């Protein structure tokens, strides 16, 4: 697997046809599951009430569903409206809450089971709400 070279910023409207949807959804759901694990552990450590223990155990299962229903469509809208002021700041805030806290676990999973993570070198922490996995053409560099 070769490392893709990014020569320009991603644009949802321009690069829509190059998005590889299955690895994109899988990688982002993996980030959401790992974020759910972190949230669940934090809720177990710092409970606000007695019912929080049950919610904490369900967080790793509920968080990916919430990501699919709420944060993934929100990330697509943010990608389309990316040129407007403060959209990037708002997207970064939701990213920290939704998926960025799970990125270190995704990196560890990539080291332990590389076939589970569809990205060659996942970042240890990223403020992107959605990671777009693209079908990039093979580029050969003559030496």
Beta strands, then each sheet from edge to edge (+ up, - down):
end
